[in-house]
Amino acid sequence: MWPIQIFFNKLLKAEEHDGHEEEGDLSLAKSYDFKLLLKSGNVNKAVLGRSHFVEVPHIKQLRSWDCGLACVLMVLRTLGINHYDLQDLEEICRTTSIWTVDLAYLLQKLSIRFSFFTVTLGANPDFSMEKFYKEQLANDICRVDMLFQRSVEEGIKIEHRSIKGEEIIYFILSGKYIVIALVDQCILSQPWKEDVRMPIFYTGAAAYTGHYVIICGYDAQTDEFEIRDPASSRKSDRISSRCLEEARKSYGTDEDILLKATCLPPQTPNLYGCDPWKKYQSPVDTPAGDSPENTIIPPTIPSYPHFRFRPINDRFSEVEHLLPTIRDPSYYIKYLNRSCEDPFRDCLIELLDEEPVACLISDAMFYFTQAVADDLKLPRMVLRTSSLGCAIGYGALPFFSEQGGFNLTKQDPDYEAPVPEYPLMKVKDMLKVAVNPKGYGELVTNMLKQMKASSGLIWNTFKELEEPELETINHTFQVPSFTLGPFHKYFPASSTSLVKQDRTIFSWLDTQPPKSVIYVSFGSVARITVLEFQEVAHGLENTSSPFLWVVRPGMVLGSEWLESLPEKFLEKVCDRGRVVKWCPQQEVLAHPSIGCFWTHSGWNSTLESICEGVPMICSPCFVDQPIIARYVSDVWNIGVLLEDGFERVGIGIAIKRAMMDNEGEEMRERISRLKVKVNLSLDEGGSSNKSLKSLVDYISSF
């Protein structure tokens, strides 16, 4: 299971660059009084008297609304990033009404550092008088205002001011920057030749027409800027500084500017370099303390003598620095499926020259391996690390999408309604399952299709937990299924952990009464906003129960670790609570003082809680977690689902239900019975034990 954990740890390293070097990239983006600076001699006049041009590949927009996306793509190509196209950016952006703040969020998701300047923080309602805005503004105003309000939490800094033309010249001439500018296309087009006015994009009307261009050069002799216009048929164009100033300061533009450095920040270490098992520091997964022991430790060959490790070039390092927020990993899973097929095939051919291979066993997400197996005439077994119920739920996604389900919002009457194809799930649950509906739809379709084409399915579950679901899976896929789980029970926790565990919390747990402690951990992937983080803190503060709270560095958007805690939180909770960076979860859950587990509802965490008989409070984030949480609360009745997200009153109610009410005792009895069943399933003659033996016999028959 470790390659999957390493893969997601890679995803987590977005935005974890050396801060001082990145700040240096944009350190010039300050408010300047250029006349004063020139007079004082602090700016070399010769600098403003020369010319400079950045080589920016020209990309033409495809639709009337995607000029901003085309500009972002030009920025990426300038940085040497060639793995995206306009359709990819459209999937990530998820709107056809592009505002500059949408482009800012897009750049942030791609881990591209920038500075954002605007004279209006939010959507200006007065723009409704402009024909360009009239139809869409009413629908956009709430969304855009919300994006501005959340910008600080998302780590996006917005400068509330205009940028002067002299400043743009200075940035361009420094050789370090290019600019995405919102302009009035009508004004910008006036001095140009007629063939520049593209009829498919340019209305020809005198009214304001918003448009994005790249500013990438300045000619001091002619006082002209060189730009890249995604609506133009030419690869580059020149525009006078006066015309550009009028175009970008026209009413309707808000004088929006995105300033981007032309060099990338230092890349994070590449796990698959010359030494594929080299230790490297991870700021996300580091437990308490700063010692060299706090490092991610990949598996070593001596620890796994029966395994032969063969690294392949996954080309992931080429895009590692562009990782979007973990809220949308689908693009990178699809990327790995595209990039790994050929090197994996070559590696397997080399192995086949050395000795025969009985079959492939590969994760369901890496569906490309089915084509390789077919080419080499090898059977492929699919390893599915999540639940049977999740696989069934994924099957409903394409239907839900086709019926417009992903277009629903909280205001729609069907928001709380069950999903027709999967009545266990509510519409609001499915909206969390796929952050990017189009991307996840393609991913799920490919995954399920290749599961059905495989020779068999291996599941991390046990029959007694999901027997009805197992029948459905067998009927749907019509290939053998083997329920071997829970996988973590086959190995000691320390042997599968990628992190040196902090064990200092056990002396504190030993002092707590039995079943009294709330253990809070949202896993190694999920990230939350500052507001959500503070609501969790208030919820824990307001309860009388002791708690152990795992807060990964980088878990809170825009924060390094605990700086966003409410004022004097640690002083108020005193010895009643412990906040740590990481801890050995299986051992914590097995401790007699643990009364409930507040979890993100990842499948491994859910199984670990079941195995130790600990009821759960569920705060699912994305992908399979909403489905798992619904099973925990509504099918197995062993936990409480926080229906309305992170909100202190709801948190207090959930803690009371799980820890103090009779309902909590009933949940504890039910999950204790499941604990007995899972242990029996692993014993000789149990369902998981039998399934493992059947799998060995099945593979031996190939």
Stockholm file with secondary structure:
# STOCKHOLM 1.0

chainA/1-702         MWPIQIFFNKLLKAEEHDGHEEEGDLSLAKSYDFKLLLKSGNVNKAVLGRSHFVEVPHIKQLRSWDCGLACVLMVLRTLGINHYDLQDLEEICRTTSIWTVDLAYLLQKLSIRFSFFTVTLGANPDFSMEKFYKEQLANDICRVDMLFQRSVEEGIKIEHRSIKGEEIIYFILSGKYIVIALVDQCILSQPWKEDVRMPIFYTGAAAYTGHYVIICGYDAQTDEFEIRDPASSRKSDRISSRCLEEARKSYGTDEDILLKATCLPPQTPNLYGCDPWKKYQSPVDTPAGDSPENTIIPPTIPSYPHFRFRPINDRFSEVEHLLPTIRDPSYYIKYLNRSCEDPFRDCLIELLDEEPVACLISDAMFYFTQAVADDLKLPRMVLRTSSLGCAIGYGALPFFSEQGGFNLTKQDPDYEAPVPEYPLMKVKDMLKVAVNPKGYGELVTNMLKQMKASSGLIWNTFKELEEPELETINHTFQVPSFTLGPFHKYFPASSTSLVKQDRTIFSWLDTQPPKSVIYVSFGSVARITVLEFQEVAHGLENTSSPFLWVVRPGMVLGSEWLESLPEKFLEKVCDRGRVVKWCPQQEVLAHPSIGCFWTHSGWNSTLESICEGVPMICSPCFVDQPIIARYVSDVWNIGVLLEDGFERVGIGIAIKRAMMDNEGEEMRERISRLKVKVNLSLDEGGSSNKSLKSLVDYISSF
#=GR chainA/1-702 SS CHHHHHHHHHHHTTTCSCHHHHHHHTTTCSCCCHHHHHHHTCSCHHHHTSCEECCCCCCCCSSSSCHHHHHHHHHHHHTTCCSCCHHHHHHHHCCSSCCHHHHHHHHHHTTCCCEEEESCSSCCGGGGGSHHHHHHHHHHHHHHHHHHHHTTTTTCCEEESCCCHHHHHHHHHTTSEEEEEEEEHHHHHTTSCGGGSCTTTCCCCSSCCEEEEEEEEEETTTTEEEEECTTCSSSCEEEEHHHHHHHHTSTTSTTCEEEEESSCCCCCCCTTSSSTTCCBCCSSSCCSSCSTTCSBCCCCGGGCTTCCCCCCCCCGGGTGGGCCCTTCCHHHHHHHHHHSHHHHHHHHHHHHHHSCCCCEEEETTCTHHHHHHHHTTCCEEEEECSCHHHHHHHHHHHHHHHTTGGGCCTTSGGGGSEETTEEEEEHHHHHHHCSSHHHHHHHHHHHHHHHHTSSEEEESSCTTTSHHHHHHHHHHHCSCEEECCCGGGGSCHHHHCSBCCCCTHHHHHTTSCTTCEEEEECTTTCCBCHHHHHHHHHHHHHSSSCEEEECCTTCBTTCSSSTTSCTTHHHHHGGGEEEESCCCHHHHHHSTTEEEEEECCCHHHHHHHHHTTCCEEECCCSTTHHHHHHIIIIISCCEEECTTCSCHHHHHHHHHHHHTSHHHHHHHHHHHHHHHHHHHHHSTTSHHHHHHHHHHHHHHTC
#=GC SS_cons         CHHHHHHHHHHHTTTCSCHHHHHHHTTTCSCCCHHHHHHHTCSCHHHHTSCEECCCCCCCCSSSSCHHHHHHHHHHHHTTCCSCCHHHHHHHHCCSSCCHHHHHHHHHHTTCCCEEEESCSSCCGGGGGSHHHHHHHHHHHHHHHHHHHHTTTTTCCEEESCCCHHHHHHHHHTTSEEEEEEEEHHHHHTTSCGGGSCTTTCCCCSSCCEEEEEEEEEETTTTEEEEECTTCSSSCEEEEHHHHHHHHTSTTSTTCEEEEESSCCCCCCCTTSSSTTCCBCCSSSCCSSCSTTCSBCCCCGGGCTTCCCCCCCCCGGGTGGGCCCTTCCHHHHHHHHHHSHHHHHHHHHHHHHHSCCCCEEEETTCTHHHHHHHHTTCCEEEEECSCHHHHHHHHHHHHHHHTTGGGCCTTSGGGGSEETTEEEEEHHHHHHHCSSHHHHHHHHHHHHHHHHTSSEEEESSCTTTSHHHHHHHHHHHCSCEEECCCGGGGSCHHHHCSBCCCCTHHHHHTTSCTTCEEEEECTTTCCBCHHHHHHHHHHHHHSSSCEEEECCTTCBTTCSSSTTSCTTHHHHHGGGEEEESCCCHHHHHHSTTEEEEEECCCHHHHHHHHHTTCCEEECCCSTTHHHHHHIIIIISCCEEECTTCSCHHHHHHHHHHHHTSHHHHHHHHHHHHHHHHHHHHHSTTSHHHHHHHHHHHHHHTC
//
